[in-house]
Amino acid sequence: MARVEIYTKFLCSYCFRAKRLLDDKGAAYEEHDITMGGDRRAEMIQRANGRTTVPQIFIDGRHIGGSDDLAALDRDGKLDPLLGA
């Protein structure tokens, strides 16, 4: 199974949507809560090429983007192969 990381904030509806899709796929993920900012937020911005919105999702170190990007991959049939499903 692929290593999935997701940067989130408290009460973020897009974060909930992305996590629900990953849960539906049976994908385990490591969640980084950046609600309070700090080092994790700076790390996310660097890894996401300057993007500051959440969620930011990475699969095996590859930047996927946000919730809409994740859903588009699923619609196009490209998410399952990335997840190793």
RAVEN-V378884 format. One record per residue. N is the residue number from 1. PHI is phi in radians with two decimals (999 if undefined). Layout:
N/PHI
N/PHI
This chain:
1/999
2/-1.28
3/-1.52
4/-1.99
5/-2.14
6/-2.39
7/-1.62
8/-2.33
9/-2.27
10/-1.04
11/1.11
12/-1.53
13/-1.16
14/-1.17
15/-1.14
16/-1.04
17/-1.11
18/-1.13
19/-1.15
20/-1.11
21/-1.09
22/-1.11
23/-1.08
24/-1.07
25/-1.44
26/1.32
27/-1.51
28/-1.36
29/-2.51
30/-1.76
31/-1.74
32/-1.99
33/-1.46
34/-1.95
35/-0.92
36/-1.63
37/1.32
38/1.46
39/-1.08
40/-1.11
41/-1.13
42/-1.07
43/-1.05
44/-1.06
45/-1.05
46/-1.13
47/-1.16
48/-1.66
49/0.94
50/1.61
51/-1.23
52/-1.99
53/-1.47
54/-2.05
55/-1.37
56/-2.11
57/-2.08
58/-2.25
59/-2.13
60/0.89
61/1.43
62/-1.50
63/-1.28
64/-1.59
65/2.02
66/-1.76
67/-1.07
68/-1.11
69/-1.15
70/-1.11
71/-1.11
72/-1.13
73/-1.04
74/-1.14
75/-1.02
76/-1.48
77/1.31
78/-1.77
79/-1.32
80/-0.97
81/-1.09
82/-1.15
83/-1.41
84/1.37
85/-1.47
